Amino acid sequence: MAITFDLLEILEHSTPTAQKPYRWAFLLTFAGVGLRTNLRELGKQGAWPLIVGAVGEIVIALITLAIPGVEATTLASNPTYDPPL
């Protein structure tokens, strides 16, 4: 699969037209996902998967927002801190 996207990336740079091949591959992939989605089955699952996904996204967002604060605290408490390159 990765080789396919690499080839599409090469074609994108060699194709001067506005319709790039990778965009078509992206659209076809999501069309396939959409055609296989069964909304009745999703409805039977209830709200629990939605709640778990939302809580997970909130936790990830909070961790992401906390990282710069932790780094700033580390730098302020240790002025000789030299981060690795």
N, CA, C and O atoms as a Maestro MAE file, in Angstrom:
{
 s_m_m2io_version
 :::
 2.0.0
}

f_m_ct {
 s_m_title
 :::
 protein
 m_atom[340] {
  # First column is atom index #
  i_m_mmod_type
  r_m_x_coord
  r_m_y_coord
  r_m_z_coord
  i_m_residue_number
  s_m_chain_name
  s_m_pdb_residue_name
  s_m_pdb_atom_name
  i_m_atomic_number
  :::
  1 25 0.821 -1.186 0.000 1 A "MET " " N  " 7
  2 3 0.000 0.000 0.000 1 A "MET " " CA " 6
  3 2 0.867 1.252 0.000 1 A "MET " " C  " 6
  4 15 0.569 2.216 -0.705 1 A "MET " " O  " 8
  5 25 1.940 1.241 0.789 2 A "ALA " " N  " 7
  6 3 2.821 2.407 0.847 2 A "ALA " " CA " 6
  7 2 3.490 2.637 -0.503 2 A "ALA " " C  " 6
  8 15 3.711 3.780 -0.903 2 A "ALA " " O  " 8
  9 25 3.808 1.569 -1.195 3 A "ILE " " N  " 7
  10 3 4.432 1.707 -2.514 3 A "ILE " " CA " 6
  11 2 3.467 2.394 -3.470 3 A "ILE " " C  " 6
  12 15 3.878 3.214 -4.291 3 A "ILE " " O  " 8
  13 25 2.177 2.056 -3.363 4 A "THR " " N  " 7
  14 3 1.181 2.683 -4.224 4 A "THR " " CA " 6
  15 2 1.140 4.189 -4.006 4 A "THR " " C  " 6
  16 15 1.101 4.959 -4.965 4 A "THR " " O  " 8
  17 25 1.148 4.614 -2.729 5 A "PHE " " N  " 7
  18 3 1.115 6.043 -2.460 5 A "PHE " " CA " 6
  19 2 2.418 6.723 -2.866 5 A "PHE " " C  " 6
  20 15 2.405 7.889 -3.259 5 A "PHE " " O  " 8
  21 25 3.546 6.011 -2.777 6 A "ASP " " N  " 7
  22 3 4.808 6.573 -3.257 6 A "ASP " " CA " 6
  23 2 4.757 6.798 -4.763 6 A "ASP " " C  " 6
  24 15 5.199 7.833 -5.263 6 A "ASP " " O  " 8
  25 25 4.218 5.825 -5.474 7 A "LEU " " N  " 7
  26 3 4.091 5.979 -6.928 7 A "LEU " " CA " 6
  27 2 3.139 7.114 -7.281 7 A "LEU " " C  " 6
  28 15 3.389 7.866 -8.222 7 A "LEU " " O  " 8
  29 25 2.056 7.238 -6.534 8 A "LEU " " N  " 7
  30 3 1.124 8.331 -6.785 8 A "LEU " " CA " 6
  31 2 1.774 9.678 -6.496 8 A "LEU " " C  " 6
  32 15 1.506 10.661 -7.187 8 A "LEU " " O  " 8
  33 25 2.617 9.723 -5.490 9 A "GLU " " N  " 7
  34 3 3.328 10.969 -5.166 9 A "GLU " " CA " 6
  35 2 4.272 11.345 -6.303 9 A "GLU " " C  " 6
  36 15 4.387 12.521 -6.646 9 A "GLU " " O  " 8
  37 25 4.946 10.366 -6.887 10 A "ILE " " N  " 7
  38 3 5.831 10.625 -8.024 10 A "ILE " " CA " 6
  39 2 5.019 11.141 -9.203 10 A "ILE " " C  " 6
  40 15 5.419 12.094 -9.872 10 A "ILE " " O  " 8
  41 25 3.865 10.502 -9.456 11 A "LEU " " N  " 7
  42 3 3.014 10.943 -10.554 11 A "LEU " " CA " 6
  43 2 2.484 12.353 -10.323 11 A "LEU " " C  " 6
  44 15 2.311 13.120 -11.270 11 A "LEU " " O  " 8
  45 25 2.228 12.690 -9.073 12 A "GLU " " N  " 7
  46 3 1.722 14.023 -8.762 12 A "GLU " " CA " 6
  47 2 2.709 15.092 -9.199 12 A "GLU " " C  " 6
  48 15 2.315 16.109 -9.770 12 A "GLU " " O  " 8
  49 25 3.987 14.868 -8.935 13 A "HIS " " N  " 7
  50 3 4.995 15.871 -9.273 13 A "HIS " " CA " 6
  51 2 5.296 15.902 -10.762 13 A "HIS " " C  " 6
  52 15 5.801 16.903 -11.269 13 A "HIS " " O  " 8
  53 25 4.992 14.821 -11.470 14 A "SER " " N  " 7
  54 3 5.249 14.804 -12.904 14 A "SER " " CA " 6
  55 2 4.003 15.153 -13.711 14 A "SER " " C  " 6
  56 15 4.074 15.268 -14.934 14 A "SER " " O  " 8
  57 25 2.849 15.326 -13.034 15 A "THR " " N  " 7
  58 3 1.606 15.639 -13.720 15 A "THR " " CA " 6
  59 2 1.288 17.120 -13.549 15 A "THR " " C  " 6
  60 15 1.081 17.573 -12.423 15 A "THR " " O  " 8
  61 25 1.244 17.875 -14.626 16 A "PRO " " N  " 7
  62 3 0.991 19.307 -14.495 16 A "PRO " " CA " 6
  63 2 -0.490 19.664 -14.315 16 A "PRO " " C  " 6
  64 15 -0.815 20.818 -14.035 16 A "PRO " " O  " 8
  65 25 -1.377 18.696 -14.471 17 A "THR " " N  " 7
  66 3 -2.802 19.005 -14.404 17 A "THR " " CA " 6
  67 2 -3.241 19.256 -12.970 17 A "THR " " C  " 6
  68 15 -2.538 18.908 -12.021 17 A "THR " " O  " 8
  69 25 -4.403 19.859 -12.828 18 A "ALA " " N  " 7
  70 3 -4.932 20.180 -11.502 18 A "ALA " " CA " 6
  71 2 -5.452 18.929 -10.789 18 A "ALA " " C  " 6
  72 15 -5.468 18.892 -9.558 18 A "ALA " " O  " 8
  73 25 -5.870 17.921 -11.523 19 A "GLN " " N  " 7
  74 3 -6.395 16.690 -10.922 19 A "GLN " " CA " 6
  75 2 -5.238 15.733 -10.655 19 A "GLN " " C  " 6
  76 15 -4.789 15.013 -11.546 19 A "GLN " " O  " 8
  77 25 -4.772 15.739 -9.421 20 A "LYS " " N  " 7
  78 3 -3.640 14.901 -9.053 20 A "LYS " " CA " 6
  79 2 -4.107 13.477 -8.777 20 A "LYS " " C  " 6
  80 15 -5.196 13.285 -8.236 20 A "LYS " " O  " 8
  81 25 -3.314 12.486 -9.134 21 A "PRO " " N  " 7
  82 3 -3.719 11.086 -8.931 21 A "PRO " " CA " 6
  83 2 -3.961 10.717 -7.472 21 A "PRO " " C  " 6
  84 15 -4.862 9.926 -7.192 21 A "PRO " " O  " 8
  85 25 -3.192 11.259 -6.539 22 A "TYR " " N  " 7
  86 3 -3.386 10.875 -5.148 22 A "TYR " " CA " 6
  87 2 -4.734 11.353 -4.629 22 A "TYR " " C  " 6
  88 15 -5.321 10.708 -3.759 22 A "TYR " " O  " 8
  89 25 -5.228 12.456 -5.140 23 A "ARG " " N  " 7
  90 3 -6.554 12.930 -4.723 23 A "ARG " " CA " 6
  91 2 -7.632 11.953 -5.137 23 A "ARG " " C  " 6
  92 15 -8.574 11.701 -4.387 23 A "ARG " " O  " 8
  93 25 -7.495 11.403 -6.330 24 A "TRP " " N  " 7
  94 3 -8.467 10.409 -6.789 24 A "TRP " " CA " 6
  95 2 -8.393 9.159 -5.924 24 A "TRP " " C  " 6
  96 15 -9.425 8.585 -5.577 24 A "TRP " " O  " 8
  97 25 -7.189 8.734 -5.575 25 A "ALA " " N  " 7
  98 3 -7.040 7.553 -4.723 25 A "ALA " " CA " 6
  99 2 -7.655 7.814 -3.356 25 A "ALA " " C  " 6
  100 15 -8.309 6.933 -2.797 25 A "ALA " " O  " 8
  101 25 -7.459 8.985 -2.819 26 A "PHE " " N  " 7
  102 3 -8.023 9.365 -1.527 26 A "PHE " " CA " 6
  103 2 -9.549 9.332 -1.584 26 A "PHE " " C  " 6
  104 15 -10.196 8.774 -0.697 26 A "PHE " " O  " 8
  105 25 -10.114 9.922 -2.617 27 A "LEU " " N  " 7
  106 3 -11.574 9.953 -2.761 27 A "LEU " " CA " 6
  107 2 -12.155 8.555 -2.938 27 A "LEU " " C  " 6
  108 15 -13.197 8.236 -2.365 27 A "LEU " " O  " 8
  109 25 -11.493 7.733 -3.721 28 A "LEU " " N  " 7
  110 3 -11.983 6.361 -3.926 28 A "LEU " " CA " 6
  111 2 -11.918 5.555 -2.638 28 A "LEU " " C  " 6
  112 15 -12.806 4.746 -2.368 28 A "LEU " " O  " 8
  113 25 -10.880 5.766 -1.843 29 A "THR " " N  " 7
  114 3 -10.763 5.062 -0.571 29 A "THR " " CA " 6
  115 2 -11.919 5.416 0.347 29 A "THR " " C  " 6
  116 15 -12.545 4.529 0.926 29 A "THR " " O  " 8
  117 25 -12.207 6.690 0.484 30 A "PHE " " N  " 7
  118 3 -13.288 7.097 1.370 30 A "PHE " " CA " 6
  119 2 -14.658 6.744 0.805 30 A "PHE " " C  " 6
  120 15 -15.598 6.510 1.564 30 A "PHE " " O  " 8
  121 25 -14.780 6.705 -0.503 31 A "ALA " " N  " 7
  122 3 -16.042 6.247 -1.082 31 A "ALA " " CA " 6
  123 2 -16.262 4.780 -0.738 31 A "ALA " " C  " 6
  124 15 -17.384 4.374 -0.437 31 A "ALA " " O  " 8
  125 25 -15.206 3.987 -0.781 32 A "GLY " " N  " 7
  126 3 -15.316 2.574 -0.408 32 A "GLY " " CA " 6
  127 2 -15.700 2.396 1.047 32 A "GLY " " C  " 6
  128 15 -16.504 1.523 1.374 32 A "GLY " " O  " 8
  129 25 -15.138 3.208 1.920 33 A "VAL " " N  " 7
  130 3 -15.492 3.149 3.342 33 A "VAL " " CA " 6
  131 2 -16.956 3.527 3.519 33 A "VAL " " C  " 6
  132 15 -17.685 2.878 4.271 33 A "VAL " " O  " 8
  133 25 -17.380 4.565 2.833 34 A "GLY " " N  " 7
  134 3 -18.759 5.009 2.947 34 A "GLY " " CA " 6
  135 2 -19.750 3.985 2.429 34 A "GLY " " C  " 6
  136 15 -20.840 3.841 2.984 34 A "GLY " " O  " 8
  137 25 -19.390 3.277 1.380 35 A "LEU " " N  " 7
  138 3 -20.293 2.271 0.826 35 A "LEU " " CA " 6
  139 2 -20.422 1.056 1.735 35 A "LEU " " C  " 6
  140 15 -21.426 0.347 1.673 35 A "LEU " " O  " 8
  141 25 -19.435 0.806 2.566 36 A "ARG " " N  " 7
  142 3 -19.469 -0.355 3.449 36 A "ARG " " CA " 6
  143 2 -20.019 -0.019 4.837 36 A "ARG " " C  " 6
  144 15 -20.146 -0.911 5.676 36 A "ARG " " O  " 8
  145 25 -20.346 1.242 5.093 37 A "THR " " N  " 7
  146 3 -20.842 1.648 6.398 37 A "THR " " CA " 6
  147 2 -22.323 1.297 6.511 37 A "THR " " C  " 6
  148 15 -23.131 1.659 5.656 37 A "THR " " O  " 8
  149 25 -22.659 0.584 7.586 38 A "ASN " " N  " 7
  150 3 -24.036 0.194 7.843 38 A "ASN " " CA " 6
  151 2 -24.558 1.047 9.005 38 A "ASN " " C  " 6
  152 15 -24.205 0.819 10.162 38 A "ASN " " O  " 8
  153 25 -25.399 2.028 8.680 39 A "LEU " " N  " 7
  154 3 -25.875 2.957 9.696 39 A "LEU " " CA " 6
  155 2 -26.764 2.273 10.731 39 A "LEU " " C  " 6
  156 15 -26.791 2.694 11.888 39 A "LEU " " O  " 8
  157 25 -27.483 1.241 10.345 40 A "ARG " " N  " 7
  158 3 -28.310 0.512 11.318 40 A "ARG " " CA " 6
  159 2 -27.446 -0.161 12.372 40 A "ARG " " C  " 6
  160 15 -27.773 -0.141 13.559 40 A "ARG " " O  " 8
  161 25 -26.340 -0.756 11.936 41 A "GLU " " N  " 7
  162 3 -25.426 -1.399 12.879 41 A "GLU " " CA " 6
  163 2 -24.778 -0.356 13.801 41 A "GLU " " C  " 6
  164 15 -24.581 -0.605 14.990 41 A "GLU " " O  " 8
  165 25 -24.453 0.799 13.245 42 A "LEU " " N  " 7
  166 3 -23.878 1.858 14.073 42 A "LEU " " CA " 6
  167 2 -24.889 2.339 15.115 42 A "LEU " " C  " 6
  168 15 -24.522 2.627 16.254 42 A "LEU " " O  " 8
  169 25 -26.145 2.424 14.727 43 A "GLY " " N  " 7
  170 3 -27.185 2.843 15.661 43 A "GLY " " CA " 6
  171 2 -27.390 1.843 16.781 43 A "GLY " " C  " 6
  172 15 -27.719 2.230 17.902 43 A "GLY " " O  " 8
  173 25 -27.200 0.567 16.496 44 A "LYS " " N  " 7
  174 3 -27.354 -0.476 17.516 44 A "LYS " " CA " 6
  175 2 -26.256 -0.415 18.572 44 A "LYS " " C  " 6
  176 15 -26.430 -0.921 19.681 44 A "LYS " " O  " 8
  177 25 -25.146 0.192 18.237 45 A "GLN " " N  " 7
  178 3 -24.031 0.281 19.182 45 A "GLN " " CA " 6
  179 2 -24.344 1.235 20.325 45 A "GLN " " C  " 6
  180 15 -23.768 1.115 21.406 45 A "GLN " " O  " 8
  181 25 -25.236 2.166 20.101 46 A "GLY " " N  " 7
  182 3 -25.584 3.129 21.145 46 A "GLY " " CA " 6
  183 2 -24.595 4.286 21.211 46 A "GLY " " C  " 6
  184 15 -23.791 4.498 20.303 46 A "GLY " " O  " 8
  185 25 -24.680 5.021 22.307 47 A "ALA " " N  " 7
  186 3 -23.851 6.216 22.461 47 A "ALA " " CA " 6
  187 2 -22.484 5.922 23.067 47 A "ALA " " C  " 6
  188 15 -21.601 6.779 23.034 47 A "ALA " " O  " 8
  189 25 -22.296 4.726 23.620 48 A "TRP " " N  " 7
  190 3 -21.043 4.423 24.321 48 A "TRP " " CA " 6
  191 2 -19.794 4.613 23.458 48 A "TRP " " C  " 6
  192 15 -18.848 5.244 23.930 48 A "TRP " " O  " 8
  193 25 -19.733 4.109 22.229 49 A "PRO " " N  " 7
  194 3 -18.525 4.345 21.418 49 A "PRO " " CA " 6
  195 2 -18.267 5.826 21.163 49 A "PRO " " C  " 6
  196 15 -17.115 6.259 21.127 49 A "PRO " " O  " 8
  197 25 -19.324 6.599 20.988 50 A "LEU " " N  " 7
  198 3 -19.159 8.034 20.783 50 A "LEU " " CA " 6
  199 2 -18.594 8.699 22.034 50 A "LEU " " C  " 6
  200 15 -17.725 9.566 21.943 50 A "LEU " " O  " 8
  201 25 -19.087 8.295 23.194 51 A "ILE " " N  " 7
  202 3 -18.607 8.860 24.460 51 A "ILE " " CA " 6
  203 2 -17.140 8.500 24.688 51 A "ILE " " C  " 6
  204 15 -16.340 9.355 25.066 51 A "ILE " " O  " 8
  205 25 -16.791 7.243 24.461 52 A "VAL " " N  " 7
  206 3 -15.402 6.801 24.648 52 A "VAL " " CA " 6
  207 2 -14.477 7.547 23.693 52 A "VAL " " C  " 6
  208 15 -13.392 7.970 24.093 52 A "VAL " " O  " 8
  209 25 -14.887 7.715 22.438 53 A "GLY " " N  " 7
  210 3 -14.068 8.445 21.469 53 A "GLY " " CA " 6
  211 2 -13.897 9.904 21.850 53 A "GLY " " C  " 6
  212 15 -12.805 10.458 21.727 53 A "GLY " " O  " 8
  213 25 -14.982 10.533 22.317 54 A "ALA " " N  " 7
  214 3 -14.914 11.941 22.708 54 A "ALA " " CA " 6
  215 2 -14.004 12.124 23.923 54 A "ALA " " C  " 6
  216 15 -13.199 13.055 23.959 54 A "ALA " " O  " 8
  217 25 -14.126 11.244 24.912 55 A "VAL " " N  " 7
  218 3 -13.265 11.337 26.098 55 A "VAL " " CA " 6
  219 2 -11.803 11.131 25.713 55 A "VAL " " C  " 6
  220 15 -10.920 11.833 26.206 55 A "VAL " " O  " 8
  221 25 -11.554 10.171 24.835 56 A "GLY " " N  " 7
  222 3 -10.180 9.937 24.372 56 A "GLY " " CA " 6
  223 2 -9.600 11.152 23.669 56 A "GLY " " C  " 6
  224 15 -8.446 11.513 23.902 56 A "GLY " " O  " 8
  225 25 -10.386 11.782 22.813 57 A "GLU " " N  " 7
  226 3 -9.909 12.975 22.108 57 A "GLU " " CA " 6
  227 2 -9.655 14.127 23.072 57 A "GLU " " C  " 6
  228 15 -8.697 14.879 22.896 57 A "GLU " " O  " 8
  229 25 -10.497 14.274 24.082 58 A "ILE " " N  " 7
  230 3 -10.306 15.335 25.072 58 A "ILE " " CA " 6
  231 2 -9.029 15.099 25.868 58 A "ILE " " C  " 6
  232 15 -8.274 16.038 26.123 58 A "ILE " " O  " 8
  233 25 -8.782 13.853 26.262 59 A "VAL " " N  " 7
  234 3 -7.558 13.526 27.010 59 A "VAL " " CA " 6
  235 2 -6.324 13.820 26.161 59 A "VAL " " C  " 6
  236 15 -5.353 14.396 26.652 59 A "VAL " " O  " 8
  237 25 -6.361 13.429 24.899 60 A "ILE " " N  " 7
  238 3 -5.226 13.689 24.001 60 A "ILE " " CA " 6
  239 2 -5.007 15.194 23.851 60 A "ILE " " C  " 6
  240 15 -3.867 15.659 23.868 60 A "ILE " " O  " 8
  241 25 -6.101 15.962 23.704 61 A "ALA " " N  " 7
  242 3 -5.976 17.417 23.570 61 A "ALA " " CA " 6
  243 2 -5.378 18.038 24.826 61 A "ALA " " C  " 6
  244 15 -4.532 18.927 24.735 61 A "ALA " " O  " 8
  245 25 -5.812 17.575 26.002 62 A "LEU " " N  " 7
  246 3 -5.277 18.123 27.250 62 A "LEU " " CA " 6
  247 2 -3.797 17.811 27.415 62 A "LEU " " C  " 6
  248 15 -3.023 18.663 27.853 62 A "LEU " " O  " 8
  249 25 -3.407 16.605 27.070 63 A "ILE " " N  " 7
  250 3 -1.985 16.241 27.146 63 A "ILE " " CA " 6
  251 2 -1.172 17.090 26.179 63 A "ILE " " C  " 6
  252 15 -0.089 17.566 26.519 63 A "ILE " " O  " 8
  253 25 -1.697 17.277 24.977 64 A "THR " " N  " 7
  254 3 -0.998 18.078 23.978 64 A "THR " " CA " 6
  255 2 -0.848 19.521 24.434 64 A "THR " " C  " 6
  256 15 0.194 20.140 24.218 64 A "THR " " O  " 8
  257 25 -1.884 20.053 25.063 65 A "LEU " " N  " 7
  258 3 -1.813 21.425 25.555 65 A "LEU " " CA " 6
  259 2 -0.910 21.550 26.782 65 A "LEU " " C  " 6
  260 15 -0.357 22.623 27.024 65 A "LEU " " O  " 8
  261 25 -0.750 20.483 27.556 66 A "ALA " " N  " 7
  262 3 0.066 20.536 28.770 66 A "ALA " " CA " 6
  263 2 1.563 20.436 28.468 66 A "ALA " " C  " 6
  264 15 2.376 20.918 29.257 66 A "ALA " " O  " 8
  265 25 1.935 19.836 27.372 67 A "ILE " " N  " 7
  266 3 3.355 19.618 27.063 67 A "ILE " " CA " 6
  267 2 4.149 20.927 27.026 67 A "ILE " " C  " 6
  268 15 5.209 20.988 27.649 67 A "ILE " " O  " 8
  269 25 3.697 21.976 26.332 68 A "PRO " " N  " 7
  270 3 4.484 23.218 26.343 68 A "PRO " " CA " 6
  271 2 4.623 23.819 27.747 68 A "PRO " " C  " 6
  272 15 5.656 24.410 28.060 68 A "PRO " " O  " 8
  273 25 3.600 23.677 28.593 69 A "GLY " " N  " 7
  274 3 3.684 24.192 29.955 69 A "GLY " " CA " 6
  275 2 4.728 23.462 30.770 69 A "GLY " " C  " 6
  276 15 5.454 24.079 31.549 69 A "GLY " " O  " 8
  277 25 4.811 22.153 30.598 70 A "VAL " " N  " 7
  278 3 5.814 21.358 31.312 70 A "VAL " " CA " 6
  279 2 7.209 21.733 30.834 70 A "VAL " " C  " 6
  280 15 8.132 21.857 31.640 70 A "VAL " " O  " 8
  281 25 7.363 21.914 29.538 71 A "GLU " " N  " 7
  282 3 8.668 22.300 29.011 71 A "GLU " " CA " 6
  283 2 9.071 23.688 29.497 71 A "GLU " " C  " 6
  284 15 10.237 23.917 29.817 71 A "GLU " " O  " 8
  285 25 8.118 24.615 29.555 72 A "ALA " " N  " 7
  286 3 8.425 25.958 30.032 72 A "ALA " " CA " 6
  287 2 8.839 25.922 31.497 72 A "ALA " " C  " 6
  288 15 9.753 26.643 31.898 72 A "ALA " " O  " 8
  289 25 8.178 25.094 32.298 73 A "THR " " N  " 7
  290 3 8.535 24.962 33.709 73 A "THR " " CA " 6
  291 2 9.935 24.371 33.842 73 A "THR " " C  " 6
  292 15 10.713 24.811 34.688 73 A "THR " " O  " 8
  293 25 10.258 23.391 33.023 74 A "THR " " N  " 7
  294 3 11.582 22.772 33.056 74 A "THR " " CA " 6
  295 2 12.661 23.785 32.703 74 A "THR " " C  " 6
  296 15 13.705 23.841 33.353 74 A "THR " " O  " 8
  297 25 12.410 24.578 31.681 75 A "LEU " " N  " 7
  298 3 13.400 25.571 31.273 75 A "LEU " " CA " 6
  299 2 13.551 26.675 32.309 75 A "LEU " " C  " 6
  300 15 14.658 27.163 32.535 75 A "LEU " " O  " 8
  301 25 12.447 27.076 32.945 76 A "ALA " " N  " 7
  302 3 12.518 28.142 33.947 76 A "ALA " " CA " 6
  303 2 13.237 27.678 35.207 76 A "ALA " " C  " 6
  304 15 13.940 28.466 35.840 76 A "ALA " " O  " 8
  305 25 13.072 26.413 35.580 77 A "SER " " N  " 7
  306 3 13.705 25.921 36.801 77 A "SER " " CA " 6
  307 2 15.160 25.548 36.610 77 A "SER " " C  " 6
  308 15 15.898 25.417 37.587 77 A "SER " " O  " 8
  309 25 15.587 25.374 35.359 78 A "ASN " " N  " 7
  310 3 16.956 24.981 35.063 78 A "ASN " " CA " 6
  311 2 17.480 25.859 33.923 78 A "ASN " " C  " 6
  312 15 17.393 25.464 32.760 78 A "ASN " " O  " 8
  313 25 18.017 27.029 34.230 79 A "PRO " " N  " 7
  314 3 18.446 27.942 33.178 79 A "PRO " " CA " 6
  315 2 19.604 27.408 32.348 79 A "PRO " " C  " 6
  316 15 19.845 27.910 31.250 79 A "PRO " " O  " 8
  317 25 20.317 26.422 32.829 80 A "THR " " N  " 7
  318 3 21.436 25.868 32.070 80 A "THR " " CA " 6
  319 2 21.005 24.671 31.243 80 A "THR " " C  " 6
  320 15 21.844 23.987 30.656 80 A "THR " " O  " 8
  321 25 19.706 24.411 31.189 81 A "TYR " " N  " 7
  322 3 19.205 23.283 30.425 81 A "TYR " " CA " 6
  323 2 19.496 23.487 28.954 81 A "TYR " " C  " 6
  324 15 19.140 24.516 28.380 81 A "TYR " " O  " 8
  325 25 20.141 22.512 28.345 82 A "ASP " " N  " 7
  326 3 20.488 22.567 26.929 82 A "ASP " " CA " 6
  327 2 19.768 21.419 26.237 82 A "ASP " " C  " 6
  328 15 20.206 20.272 26.330 82 A "ASP " " O  " 8
  329 25 18.667 21.711 25.543 83 A "PRO " " N  " 7
  330 3 17.912 20.628 24.907 83 A "PRO " " CA " 6
  331 2 18.716 19.954 23.821 83 A "PRO " " C  " 6
  332 15 19.501 20.614 23.139 83 A "PRO " " O  " 8
  333 25 18.542 18.647 23.639 84 A "PRO " " N  " 7
  334 3 19.280 17.941 22.583 84 A "PRO " " CA " 6
  335 2 18.769 18.360 21.217 84 A "PRO " " C  " 6
  336 15 17.609 18.740 21.062 84 A "PRO " " O  " 8
  337 25 19.640 18.286 20.241 85 A "LEU " " N  " 7
  338 3 19.276 18.656 18.879 85 A "LEU " " CA " 6
  339 2 18.658 17.542 18.173 85 A "LEU " " C  " 6
  340 15 18.287 17.680 17.007 85 A "LEU " " O  " 8
  :::
 }
 m_bond[339] {
  # First column is bond index #
  i_m_from
  i_m_to
  i_m_order
  :::
  1 1 2 1
  2 2 3 1
  3 3 4 2
  4 3 5 1
  5 5 6 1
  6 6 7 1
  7 7 8 2
  8 7 9 1
  9 9 10 1
  10 10 11 1
  11 11 12 2
  12 11 13 1
  13 13 14 1
  14 14 15 1
  15 15 16 2
  16 15 17 1
  17 17 18 1
  18 18 19 1
  19 19 20 2
  20 19 21 1
  21 21 22 1
  22 22 23 1
  23 23 24 2
  24 23 25 1
  25 25 26 1
  26 26 27 1
  27 27 28 2
  28 27 29 1
  29 29 30 1
  30 30 31 1
  31 31 32 2
  32 31 33 1
  33 33 34 1
  34 34 35 1
  35 35 36 2
  36 35 37 1
  37 37 38 1
  38 38 39 1
  39 39 40 2
  40 39 41 1
  41 41 42 1
  42 42 43 1
  43 43 44 2
  44 43 45 1
  45 45 46 1
  46 46 47 1
  47 47 48 2
  48 47 49 1
  49 49 50 1
  50 50 51 1
  51 51 52 2
  52 51 53 1
  53 53 54 1
  54 54 55 1
  55 55 56 2
  56 55 57 1
  57 57 58 1
  58 58 59 1
  59 59 60 2
  60 59 61 1
  61 61 62 1
  62 62 63 1
  63 63 64 2
  64 63 65 1
  65 65 66 1
  66 66 67 1
  67 67 68 2
  68 67 69 1
  69 69 70 1
  70 70 71 1
  71 71 72 2
  72 71 73 1
  73 73 74 1
  74 74 75 1
  75 75 76 2
  76 75 77 1
  77 77 78 1
  78 78 79 1
  79 79 80 2
  80 79 81 1
  81 81 82 1
  82 82 83 1
  83 83 84 2
  84 83 85 1
  85 85 86 1
  86 86 87 1
  87 87 88 2
  88 87 89 1
  89 89 90 1
  90 90 91 1
  91 91 92 2
  92 91 93 1
  93 93 94 1
  94 94 95 1
  95 95 96 2
  96 95 97 1
  97 97 98 1
  98 98 99 1
  99 99 100 2
  100 99 101 1
  101 101 102 1
  102 102 103 1
  103 103 104 2
  104 103 105 1
  105 105 106 1
  106 106 107 1
  107 107 108 2
  108 107 109 1
  109 109 110 1
  110 110 111 1
  111 111 112 2
  112 111 113 1
  113 113 114 1
  114 114 115 1
  115 115 116 2
  116 115 117 1
  117 117 118 1
  118 118 119 1
  119 119 120 2
  120 119 121 1
  121 121 122 1
  122 122 123 1
  123 123 124 2
  124 123 125 1
  125 125 126 1
  126 126 127 1
  127 127 128 2
  128 127 129 1
  129 129 130 1
  130 130 131 1
  131 131 132 2
  132 131 133 1
  133 133 134 1
  134 134 135 1
  135 135 136 2
  136 135 137 1
  137 137 138 1
  138 138 139 1
  139 139 140 2
  140 139 141 1
  141 141 142 1
  142 142 143 1
  143 143 144 2
  144 143 145 1
  145 145 146 1
  146 146 147 1
  147 147 148 2
  148 147 149 1
  149 149 150 1
  150 150 151 1
  151 151 152 2
  152 151 153 1
  153 153 154 1
  154 154 155 1
  155 155 156 2
  156 155 157 1
  157 157 158 1
  158 158 159 1
  159 159 160 2
  160 159 161 1
  161 161 162 1
  162 162 163 1
  163 163 164 2
  164 163 165 1
  165 165 166 1
  166 166 167 1
  167 167 168 2
  168 167 169 1
  169 169 170 1
  170 170 171 1
  171 171 172 2
  172 171 173 1
  173 173 174 1
  174 174 175 1
  175 175 176 2
  176 175 177 1
  177 177 178 1
  178 178 179 1
  179 179 180 2
  180 179 181 1
  181 181 182 1
  182 182 183 1
  183 183 184 2
  184 183 185 1
  185 185 186 1
  186 186 187 1
  187 187 188 2
  188 187 189 1
  189 189 190 1
  190 190 191 1
  191 191 192 2
  192 191 193 1
  193 193 194 1
  194 194 195 1
  195 195 196 2
  196 195 197 1
  197 197 198 1
  198 198 199 1
  199 199 200 2
  200 199 201 1
  201 201 202 1
  202 202 203 1
  203 203 204 2
  204 203 205 1
  205 205 206 1
  206 206 207 1
  207 207 208 2
  208 207 209 1
  209 209 210 1
  210 210 211 1
  211 211 212 2
  212 211 213 1
  213 213 214 1
  214 214 215 1
  215 215 216 2
  216 215 217 1
  217 217 218 1
  218 218 219 1
  219 219 220 2
  220 219 221 1
  221 221 222 1
  222 222 223 1
  223 223 224 2
  224 223 225 1
  225 225 226 1
  226 226 227 1
  227 227 228 2
  228 227 229 1
  229 229 230 1
  230 230 231 1
  231 231 232 2
  232 231 233 1
  233 233 234 1
  234 234 235 1
  235 235 236 2
  236 235 237 1
  237 237 238 1
  238 238 239 1
  239 239 240 2
  240 239 241 1
  241 241 242 1
  242 242 243 1
  243 243 244 2
  244 243 245 1
  245 245 246 1
  246 246 247 1
  247 247 248 2
  248 247 249 1
  249 249 250 1
  250 250 251 1
  251 251 252 2
  252 251 253 1
  253 253 254 1
  254 254 255 1
  255 255 256 2
  256 255 257 1
  257 257 258 1
  258 258 259 1
  259 259 260 2
  260 259 261 1
  261 261 262 1
  262 262 263 1
  263 263 264 2
  264 263 265 1
  265 265 266 1
  266 266 267 1
  267 267 268 2
  268 267 269 1
  269 269 270 1
  270 270 271 1
  271 271 272 2
  272 271 273 1
  273 273 274 1
  274 274 275 1
  275 275 276 2
  276 275 277 1
  277 277 278 1
  278 278 279 1
  279 279 280 2
  280 279 281 1
  281 281 282 1
  282 282 283 1
  283 283 284 2
  284 283 285 1
  285 285 286 1
  286 286 287 1
  287 287 288 2
  288 287 289 1
  289 289 290 1
  290 290 291 1
  291 291 292 2
  292 291 293 1
  293 293 294 1
  294 294 295 1
  295 295 296 2
  296 295 297 1
  297 297 298 1
  298 298 299 1
  299 299 300 2
  300 299 301 1
  301 301 302 1
  302 302 303 1
  303 303 304 2
  304 303 305 1
  305 305 306 1
  306 306 307 1
  307 307 308 2
  308 307 309 1
  309 309 310 1
  310 310 311 1
  311 311 312 2
  312 311 313 1
  313 313 314 1
  314 314 315 1
  315 315 316 2
  316 315 317 1
  317 317 318 1
  318 318 319 1
  319 319 320 2
  320 319 321 1
  321 321 322 1
  322 322 323 1
  323 323 324 2
  324 323 325 1
  325 325 326 1
  326 326 327 1
  327 327 328 2
  328 327 329 1
  329 329 330 1
  330 330 331 1
  331 331 332 2
  332 331 333 1
  333 333 334 1
  334 334 335 1
  335 335 336 2
  336 335 337 1
  337 337 338 1
  338 338 339 1
  339 339 340 2
  :::
 }
}
